[in-house]
Amino acid sequence: MKNGKYLTIPQAAGILGISRTAVYKKVKKGQIKAVRIGRNFAIPKSAIINTLGGDLTGPAKKQITAAVRKTVREYADVLKLLGGE
């Protein structure tokens, strides 16, 4: 794509390290957001960043932080023992 904000399916496949077919399937399932242009798809770069986990949204980040805190609270003794090995 000439616009720097979007990627083609083959470009996205190269970045993600998966096949073009796998990217198409993820787009069709809604796992990767894409815009249909005629017969082609344009994938926003932000969708790839989100897929790679590089950019978390506020609610997702809060949920992960809460889960980590709960785990540390419940398993603090075990984590200390594992850290000492």
Biopython code that builds the backbone (N, CA, C, O; Angstrom):
import numpy as np
from Bio.PDB.StructureBuilder import StructureBuilder

atoms = [
    (1, "MET", "N", (0.838, -1.159, 0.000)),
    (1, "MET", "CA", (0.000, 0.000, 0.000)),
    (1, "MET", "C", (0.895, 1.238, 0.000)),
    (1, "MET", "O", (1.925, 1.269, 0.674)),
    (2, "LYS", "N", (0.507, 2.225, -0.738)),
    (2, "LYS", "CA", (1.309, 3.439, -0.811)),
    (2, "LYS", "C", (1.152, 4.290, 0.444)),
    (2, "LYS", "O", (2.083, 4.995, 0.834)),
    (3, "ASN", "N", (-0.016, 4.229, 1.078)),
    (3, "ASN", "CA", (-0.246, 4.957, 2.313)),
    (3, "ASN", "C", (0.475, 4.227, 3.444)),
    (3, "ASN", "O", (0.336, 3.011, 3.568)),
    (4, "GLY", "N", (1.230, 4.926, 4.257)),
    (4, "GLY", "CA", (2.022, 4.298, 5.306)),
    (4, "GLY", "C", (1.232, 3.819, 6.504)),
    (4, "GLY", "O", (1.811, 3.212, 7.405)),
    (5, "LYS", "N", (-0.064, 4.064, 6.553)),
    (5, "LYS", "CA", (-0.867, 3.668, 7.697)),
    (5, "LYS", "C", (-1.430, 2.260, 7.574)),
    (5, "LYS", "O", (-1.916, 1.701, 8.557)),
    (6, "TYR", "N", (-1.371, 1.677, 6.372)),
    (6, "TYR", "CA", (-1.986, 0.380, 6.128)),
    (6, "TYR", "C", (-0.984, -0.607, 5.551)),
    (6, "TYR", "O", (0.013, -0.225, 4.937)),
    (7, "LEU", "N", (-1.272, -1.879, 5.763)),
    (7, "LEU", "CA", (-0.450, -2.965, 5.231)),
    (7, "LEU", "C", (-1.310, -3.873, 4.367)),
    (7, "LEU", "O", (-2.522, -3.971, 4.559)),
    (8, "THR", "N", (-0.672, -4.529, 3.422)),
    (8, "THR", "CA", (-1.349, -5.546, 2.632)),
    (8, "THR", "C", (-1.310, -6.863, 3.411)),
    (8, "THR", "O", (-0.594, -6.984, 4.405)),
    (9, "ILE", "N", (-2.067, -7.824, 2.959)),
    (9, "ILE", "CA", (-2.065, -9.148, 3.597)),
    (9, "ILE", "C", (-0.659, -9.758, 3.573)),
    (9, "ILE", "O", (-0.204, -10.245, 4.608)),
    (10, "PRO", "N", (0.047, -9.751, 2.432)),
    (10, "PRO", "CA", (1.401, -10.321, 2.436)),
    (10, "PRO", "C", (2.362, -9.575, 3.377)),
    (10, "PRO", "O", (3.208, -10.202, 4.014)),
    (11, "GLN", "N", (2.239, -8.253, 3.467)),
    (11, "GLN", "CA", (3.096, -7.498, 4.377)),
    (11, "GLN", "C", (2.812, -7.888, 5.827)),
    (11, "GLN", "O", (3.736, -8.097, 6.613)),
    (12, "ALA", "N", (1.533, -7.983, 6.172)),
    (12, "ALA", "CA", (1.148, -8.379, 7.530)),
    (12, "ALA", "C", (1.637, -9.788, 7.840)),
    (12, "ALA", "O", (2.105, -10.056, 8.946)),
    (13, "ALA", "N", (1.531, -10.686, 6.866)),
    (13, "ALA", "CA", (1.997, -12.062, 7.058)),
    (13, "ALA", "C", (3.495, -12.084, 7.350)),
    (13, "ALA", "O", (3.953, -12.826, 8.219)),
    (14, "GLY", "N", (4.250, -11.273, 6.626)),
    (14, "GLY", "CA", (5.696, -11.203, 6.855)),
    (14, "GLY", "C", (6.036, -10.696, 8.243)),
    (14, "GLY", "O", (6.935, -11.228, 8.894)),
    (15, "ILE", "N", (5.331, -9.680, 8.702)),
    (15, "ILE", "CA", (5.586, -9.117, 10.023)),
    (15, "ILE", "C", (5.213, -10.110, 11.126)),
    (15, "ILE", "O", (5.944, -10.268, 12.103)),
    (16, "LEU", "N", (4.077, -10.772, 10.958)),
    (16, "LEU", "CA", (3.605, -11.709, 11.971)),
    (16, "LEU", "C", (4.298, -13.069, 11.915)),
    (16, "LEU", "O", (4.229, -13.848, 12.865)),
    (17, "GLY", "N", (4.960, -13.345, 10.803)),
    (17, "GLY", "CA", (5.650, -14.627, 10.650)),
    (17, "GLY", "C", (4.700, -15.789, 10.422)),
    (17, "GLY", "O", (4.982, -16.920, 10.815)),
    (18, "ILE", "N", (3.567, -15.503, 9.780)),
    (18, "ILE", "CA", (2.595, -16.547, 9.455)),
    (18, "ILE", "C", (2.275, -16.464, 7.960)),
    (18, "ILE", "O", (2.691, -15.527, 7.280)),
    (19, "SER", "N", (1.549, -17.433, 7.469)),
    (19, "SER", "CA", (1.226, -17.458, 6.045)),
    (19, "SER", "C", (0.150, -16.433, 5.695)),
    (19, "SER", "O", (-0.576, -15.951, 6.565)),
    (20, "ARG", "N", (0.062, -16.112, 4.411)),
    (20, "ARG", "CA", (-0.988, -15.202, 3.946)),
    (20, "ARG", "C", (-2.363, -15.793, 4.232)),
    (20, "ARG", "O", (-3.287, -15.074, 4.610)),
    (21, "THR", "N", (-2.494, -17.096, 4.051)),
    (21, "THR", "CA", (-3.767, -17.766, 4.306)),
    (21, "THR", "C", (-4.176, -17.609, 5.767)),
    (21, "THR", "O", (-5.345, -17.375, 6.072)),
    (22, "ALA", "N", (-3.210, -17.739, 6.660)),
    (22, "ALA", "CA", (-3.507, -17.572, 8.090)),
    (22, "ALA", "C", (-3.969, -16.149, 8.394)),
    (22, "ALA", "O", (-4.861, -15.946, 9.217)),
    (23, "VAL", "N", (-3.363, -15.166, 7.730)),
    (23, "VAL", "CA", (-3.781, -13.778, 7.932)),
    (23, "VAL", "C", (-5.205, -13.592, 7.413)),
    (23, "VAL", "O", (-6.029, -12.963, 8.077)),
    (24, "TYR", "N", (-5.497, -14.132, 6.238)),
    (24, "TYR", "CA", (-6.861, -14.047, 5.696)),
    (24, "TYR", "C", (-7.871, -14.646, 6.681)),
    (24, "TYR", "O", (-8.932, -14.067, 6.915)),
    (25, "LYS", "N", (-7.541, -15.795, 7.250)),
    (25, "LYS", "CA", (-8.448, -16.450, 8.189)),
    (25, "LYS", "C", (-8.660, -15.595, 9.433)),
    (25, "LYS", "O", (-9.781, -15.495, 9.932)),
    (26, "LYS", "N", (-7.596, -14.980, 9.934)),
    (26, "LYS", "CA", (-7.707, -14.125, 11.114)),
    (26, "LYS", "C", (-8.544, -12.886, 10.810)),
    (26, "LYS", "O", (-9.297, -12.419, 11.666)),
    (27, "VAL", "N", (-8.416, -12.353, 9.598)),
    (27, "VAL", "CA", (-9.219, -11.202, 9.198)),
    (27, "VAL", "C", (-10.690, -11.604, 9.124)),
    (27, "VAL", "O", (-11.559, -10.884, 9.615)),
    (28, "LYS", "N", (-10.965, -12.752, 8.512)),
    (28, "LYS", "CA", (-12.353, -13.211, 8.365)),
    (28, "LYS", "C", (-12.998, -13.502, 9.721)),
    (28, "LYS", "O", (-14.192, -13.265, 9.902)),
    (29, "LYS", "N", (-12.203, -14.021, 10.687)),
    (29, "LYS", "CA", (-12.725, -14.313, 12.020)),
    (29, "LYS", "C", (-12.839, -13.061, 12.885)),
    (29, "LYS", "O", (-13.451, -13.092, 13.952)),
    (30, "GLY", "N", (-12.248, -11.963, 12.420)),
    (30, "GLY", "CA", (-12.291, -10.728, 13.198)),
    (30, "GLY", "C", (-11.167, -10.585, 14.203)),
    (30, "GLY", "O", (-11.176, -9.668, 15.023)),
    (31, "GLN", "N", (-10.197, -11.488, 14.144)),
    (31, "GLN", "CA", (-9.070, -11.425, 15.066)),
    (31, "GLN", "C", (-8.093, -10.319, 14.694)),
    (31, "GLN", "O", (-7.375, -9.801, 15.549)),
    (32, "ILE", "N", (-8.071, -9.962, 13.415)),
    (32, "ILE", "CA", (-7.282, -8.830, 12.929)),
    (32, "ILE", "C", (-8.254, -7.913, 12.206)),
    (32, "ILE", "O", (-8.956, -8.338, 11.288)),
    (33, "LYS", "N", (-8.292, -6.656, 12.623)),
    (33, "LYS", "CA", (-9.188, -5.699, 11.976)),
    (33, "LYS", "C", (-8.619, -5.311, 10.621)),
    (33, "LYS", "O", (-7.414, -5.099, 10.479)),
    (34, "ALA", "N", (-9.491, -5.220, 9.633)),
    (34, "ALA", "CA", (-9.070, -4.856, 8.287)),
    (34, "ALA", "C", (-10.208, -4.133, 7.579)),
    (34, "ALA", "O", (-11.380, -4.273, 7.930)),
    (35, "VAL", "N", (-9.824, -3.362, 6.578)),
    (35, "VAL", "CA", (-10.793, -2.638, 5.759)),
    (35, "VAL", "C", (-10.793, -3.286, 4.386)),
    (35, "VAL", "O", (-9.735, -3.508, 3.797)),
    (36, "ARG", "N", (-11.971, -3.587, 3.882)),
    (36, "ARG", "CA", (-12.064, -4.206, 2.559)),
    (36, "ARG", "C", (-12.093, -3.103, 1.509)),
    (36, "ARG", "O", (-12.900, -2.176, 1.583)),
    (37, "ILE", "N", (-11.206, -3.218, 0.539)),
    (37, "ILE", "CA", (-11.148, -2.282, -0.578)),
    (37, "ILE", "C", (-11.269, -3.116, -1.847)),
    (37, "ILE", "O", (-10.297, -3.720, -2.302)),
    (38, "GLY", "N", (-12.461, -3.142, -2.408)),
    (38, "GLY", "CA", (-12.700, -3.996, -3.569)),
    (38, "GLY", "C", (-12.558, -5.443, -3.169)),
    (38, "GLY", "O", (-13.276, -5.932, -2.296)),
    (39, "ARG", "N", (-11.632, -6.125, -3.807)),
    (39, "ARG", "CA", (-11.371, -7.530, -3.490)),
    (39, "ARG", "C", (-10.218, -7.695, -2.507)),
    (39, "ARG", "O", (-9.899, -8.816, -2.109)),
    (40, "ASN", "N", (-9.598, -6.605, -2.118)),
    (40, "ASN", "CA", (-8.423, -6.652, -1.243)),
    (40, "ASN", "C", (-8.745, -6.153, 0.158)),
    (40, "ASN", "O", (-9.783, -5.537, 0.399)),
    (41, "PHE", "N", (-7.829, -6.434, 1.069)),
    (41, "PHE", "CA", (-7.948, -5.946, 2.431)),
    (41, "PHE", "C", (-6.793, -5.014, 2.725)),
    (41, "PHE", "O", (-5.670, -5.233, 2.270)),
    (42, "ALA", "N", (-7.078, -3.967, 3.491)),
    (42, "ALA", "CA", (-6.050, -3.069, 3.995)),
    (42, "ALA", "C", (-6.078, -3.206, 5.515)),
    (42, "ALA", "O", (-7.116, -3.016, 6.147)),
    (43, "ILE", "N", (-4.939, -3.535, 6.083)),
    (43, "ILE", "CA", (-4.851, -3.753, 7.522)),
    (43, "ILE", "C", (-4.140, -2.558, 8.149)),
    (43, "ILE", "O", (-2.997, -2.266, 7.798)),
    (44, "PRO", "N", (-4.801, -1.868, 9.069)),
    (44, "PRO", "CA", (-4.136, -0.754, 9.739)),
    (44, "PRO", "C", (-2.932, -1.258, 10.539)),
    (44, "PRO", "O", (-2.985, -2.324, 11.152)),
    (45, "LYS", "N", (-1.852, -0.479, 10.525)),
    (45, "LYS", "CA", (-0.662, -0.881, 11.284)),
    (45, "LYS", "C", (-0.988, -1.056, 12.755)),
    (45, "LYS", "O", (-0.405, -1.907, 13.428)),
    (46, "SER", "N", (-1.920, -0.253, 13.260)),
    (46, "SER", "CA", (-2.293, -0.362, 14.672)),
    (46, "SER", "C", (-2.884, -1.734, 14.991)),
    (46, "SER", "O", (-2.729, -2.228, 16.108)),
    (47, "ALA", "N", (-3.561, -2.353, 14.022)),
    (47, "ALA", "CA", (-4.125, -3.689, 14.240)),
    (47, "ALA", "C", (-3.024, -4.726, 14.403)),
    (47, "ALA", "O", (-3.165, -5.667, 15.184)),
    (48, "ILE", "N", (-1.934, -4.559, 13.673)),
    (48, "ILE", "CA", (-0.801, -5.484, 13.787)),
    (48, "ILE", "C", (-0.116, -5.283, 15.129)),
    (48, "ILE", "O", (0.272, -6.254, 15.779)),
    (49, "ILE", "N", (0.035, -4.032, 15.550)),
    (49, "ILE", "CA", (0.651, -3.757, 16.851)),
    (49, "ILE", "C", (-0.180, -4.388, 17.958)),
    (49, "ILE", "O", (0.367, -4.989, 18.883)),
    (50, "ASN", "N", (-1.502, -4.255, 17.867)),
    (50, "ASN", "CA", (-2.384, -4.868, 18.863)),
    (50, "ASN", "C", (-2.286, -6.383, 18.831)),
    (50, "ASN", "O", (-2.319, -7.027, 19.880)),
    (51, "THR", "N", (-2.166, -6.961, 17.642)),
    (51, "THR", "CA", (-2.049, -8.407, 17.508)),
    (51, "THR", "C", (-0.766, -8.919, 18.150)),
    (51, "THR", "O", (-0.747, -9.991, 18.754)),
    (52, "LEU", "N", (0.298, -8.146, 18.013)),
    (52, "LEU", "CA", (1.576, -8.528, 18.603)),
    (52, "LEU", "C", (1.636, -8.228, 20.095)),
    (52, "LEU", "O", (2.585, -8.622, 20.773)),
    (53, "GLY", "N", (0.626, -7.532, 20.606)),
    (53, "GLY", "CA", (0.596, -7.229, 22.032)),
    (53, "GLY", "C", (1.426, -6.029, 22.412)),
    (53, "GLY", "O", (1.720, -5.831, 23.591)),
    (54, "GLY", "N", (1.809, -5.227, 21.447)),
    (54, "GLY", "CA", (2.657, -4.077, 21.735)),
    (54, "GLY", "C", (1.912, -2.879, 22.264)),
    (54, "GLY", "O", (2.530, -1.988, 22.847)),
    (55, "ASP", "N", (0.617, -2.820, 22.087)),
    (55, "ASP", "CA", (-0.141, -1.653, 22.510)),
    (55, "ASP", "C", (-1.430, -2.122, 23.165)),
    (55, "ASP", "O", (-2.359, -2.564, 22.489)),
    (56, "LEU", "N", (-1.476, -2.021, 24.485)),
    (56, "LEU", "CA", (-2.663, -2.454, 25.204)),
    (56, "LEU", "C", (-3.578, -1.266, 25.453)),
    (56, "LEU", "O", (-3.123, -0.156, 25.729)),
    (57, "THR", "N", (-4.846, -1.517, 25.353)),
    (57, "THR", "CA", (-5.821, -0.472, 25.658)),
    (57, "THR", "C", (-5.984, -0.375, 27.174)),
    (57, "THR", "O", (-5.553, -1.269, 27.901)),
    (58, "GLY", "N", (-6.586, 0.674, 27.641)),
    (58, "GLY", "CA", (-6.777, 0.884, 29.067)),
    (58, "GLY", "C", (-7.444, -0.267, 29.785)),
    (58, "GLY", "O", (-6.893, -0.765, 30.767)),
    (59, "PRO", "N", (-8.624, -0.720, 29.332)),
    (59, "PRO", "CA", (-9.308, -1.821, 30.029)),
    (59, "PRO", "C", (-8.499, -3.127, 30.021)),
    (59, "PRO", "O", (-8.462, -3.842, 31.022)),
    (60, "ALA", "N", (-7.862, -3.430, 28.908)),
    (60, "ALA", "CA", (-7.067, -4.663, 28.829)),
    (60, "ALA", "C", (-5.880, -4.590, 29.770)),
    (60, "ALA", "O", (-5.543, -5.571, 30.433)),
    (61, "LYS", "N", (-5.249, -3.430, 29.827)),
    (61, "LYS", "CA", (-4.089, -3.255, 30.701)),
    (61, "LYS", "C", (-4.504, -3.383, 32.165)),
    (61, "LYS", "O", (-3.792, -4.002, 32.956)),
    (62, "LYS", "N", (-5.648, -2.805, 32.536)),
    (62, "LYS", "CA", (-6.147, -2.899, 33.907)),
    (62, "LYS", "C", (-6.464, -4.346, 34.276)),
    (62, "LYS", "O", (-6.188, -4.786, 35.393)),
    (63, "GLN", "N", (-7.044, -5.080, 33.330)),
    (63, "GLN", "CA", (-7.400, -6.477, 33.582)),
    (63, "GLN", "C", (-6.137, -7.312, 33.816)),
    (63, "GLN", "O", (-6.108, -8.152, 34.715)),
    (64, "ILE", "N", (-5.105, -7.085, 33.018)),
    (64, "ILE", "CA", (-3.855, -7.827, 33.180)),
    (64, "ILE", "C", (-3.184, -7.473, 34.497)),
    (64, "ILE", "O", (-2.689, -8.352, 35.202)),
    (65, "THR", "N", (-3.168, -6.193, 34.828)),
    (65, "THR", "CA", (-2.566, -5.752, 36.086)),
    (65, "THR", "C", (-3.280, -6.381, 37.277)),
    (65, "THR", "O", (-2.630, -6.834, 38.219)),
    (66, "ALA", "N", (-4.603, -6.412, 37.246)),
    (66, "ALA", "CA", (-5.381, -7.021, 38.332)),
    (66, "ALA", "C", (-5.082, -8.508, 38.452)),
    (66, "ALA", "O", (-4.956, -9.024, 39.562)),
    (67, "ALA", "N", (-4.968, -9.202, 37.328)),
    (67, "ALA", "CA", (-4.678, -10.639, 37.344)),
    (67, "ALA", "C", (-3.288, -10.907, 37.917)),
    (67, "ALA", "O", (-3.102, -11.861, 38.673)),
    (68, "VAL", "N", (-2.317, -10.075, 37.562)),
    (68, "VAL", "CA", (-0.956, -10.248, 38.080)),
    (68, "VAL", "C", (-0.942, -10.009, 39.588)),
    (68, "VAL", "O", (-0.333, -10.775, 40.334)),
    (69, "ARG", "N", (-1.605, -8.958, 40.030)),
    (69, "ARG", "CA", (-1.651, -8.669, 41.478)),
    (69, "ARG", "C", (-2.306, -9.805, 42.255)),
    (69, "ARG", "O", (-1.828, -10.188, 43.323)),
    (70, "LYS", "N", (-3.394, -10.340, 41.724)),
    (70, "LYS", "CA", (-4.088, -11.450, 42.382)),
    (70, "LYS", "C", (-3.177, -12.668, 42.474)),
    (70, "LYS", "O", (-3.120, -13.327, 43.512)),
    (71, "THR", "N", (-2.468, -12.967, 41.394)),
    (71, "THR", "CA", (-1.568, -14.113, 41.372)),
    (71, "THR", "C", (-0.447, -13.937, 42.384)),
    (71, "THR", "O", (-0.121, -14.869, 43.120)),
    (72, "VAL", "N", (0.136, -12.762, 42.425)),
    (72, "VAL", "CA", (1.221, -12.501, 43.377)),
    (72, "VAL", "C", (0.698, -12.598, 44.809)),
    (72, "VAL", "O", (1.368, -13.160, 45.676)),
    (73, "ARG", "N", (-0.474, -12.064, 45.057)),
    (73, "ARG", "CA", (-1.072, -12.109, 46.395)),
    (73, "ARG", "C", (-1.325, -13.565, 46.826)),
    (73, "ARG", "O", (-1.031, -13.933, 47.963)),
    (74, "GLU", "N", (-1.860, -14.377, 45.932)),
    (74, "GLU", "CA", (-2.226, -15.751, 46.277)),
    (74, "GLU", "C", (-1.030, -16.701, 46.330)),
    (74, "GLU", "O", (-1.031, -17.663, 47.098)),
    (75, "TYR", "N", (-0.022, -16.432, 45.519)),
    (75, "TYR", "CA", (1.098, -17.365, 45.418)),
    (75, "TYR", "C", (2.431, -16.739, 45.819)),
    (75, "TYR", "O", (3.482, -17.168, 45.342)),
    (76, "ALA", "N", (2.401, -15.739, 46.683)),
    (76, "ALA", "CA", (3.621, -15.024, 47.064)),
    (76, "ALA", "C", (4.680, -15.974, 47.640)),
    (76, "ALA", "O", (5.852, -15.900, 47.272)),
    (77, "ASP", "N", (4.263, -16.857, 48.536)),
    (77, "ASP", "CA", (5.222, -17.768, 49.169)),
    (77, "ASP", "C", (5.869, -18.700, 48.141)),
    (77, "ASP", "O", (7.081, -18.916, 48.165)),
    (78, "VAL", "N", (5.072, -19.235, 47.265)),
    (78, "VAL", "CA", (5.591, -20.145, 46.232)),
    (78, "VAL", "C", (6.543, -19.388, 45.295)),
    (78, "VAL", "O", (7.599, -19.906, 44.930)),
    (79, "LEU", "N", (6.170, -18.173, 44.911)),
    (79, "LEU", "CA", (7.029, -17.383, 44.028)),
    (79, "LEU", "C", (8.357, -17.062, 44.696)),
    (79, "LEU", "O", (9.395, -17.051, 44.035)),
    (80, "LYS", "N", (8.336, -16.798, 46.006)),
    (80, "LYS", "CA", (9.587, -16.544, 46.736)),
    (80, "LYS", "C", (10.477, -17.771, 46.717)),
    (80, "LYS", "O", (11.685, -17.674, 46.498)),
    (81, "LEU", "N", (9.861, -18.947, 46.951)),
    (81, "LEU", "CA", (10.629, -20.189, 46.920)),
    (81, "LEU", "C", (11.221, -20.449, 45.537)),
    (81, "LEU", "O", (12.383, -20.840, 45.422)),
    (82, "LEU", "N", (10.440, -20.238, 44.507)),
    (82, "LEU", "CA", (10.925, -20.445, 43.147)),
    (82, "LEU", "C", (12.021, -19.448, 42.796)),
    (82, "LEU", "O", (12.971, -19.793, 42.094)),
    (83, "GLY", "N", (11.896, -18.229, 43.273)),
    (83, "GLY", "CA", (12.899, -17.215, 43.004)),
    (83, "GLY", "C", (14.215, -17.469, 43.698)),
    (83, "GLY", "O", (15.261, -16.991, 43.258)),
    (84, "GLY", "N", (14.169, -18.222, 44.786)),
    (84, "GLY", "CA", (15.388, -18.526, 45.554)),
    (84, "GLY", "C", (16.198, -19.663, 44.965)),
    (84, "GLY", "O", (17.347, -19.862, 45.357)),
    (85, "GLU", "N", (15.635, -20.406, 44.042)),
    (85, "GLU", "CA", (16.333, -21.573, 43.460)),
    (85, "GLU", "C", (17.338, -21.144, 42.430)),
    (85, "GLU", "O", (18.014, -21.986, 41.840)),
]
sb = StructureBuilder()
sb.init_structure("model")
sb.init_model(0)
sb.init_chain("A")
sb.init_seg("    ")
for serial, (resi, resn, name, xyz) in enumerate(atoms, 1):
    if name == "N":
        sb.init_residue(resn, " ", resi, " ")
    sb.init_atom(name, np.array(xyz, "f"), 0.0, 1.0, " ", f" {name:<3s}", serial, name[0])
structure = sb.get_structure()
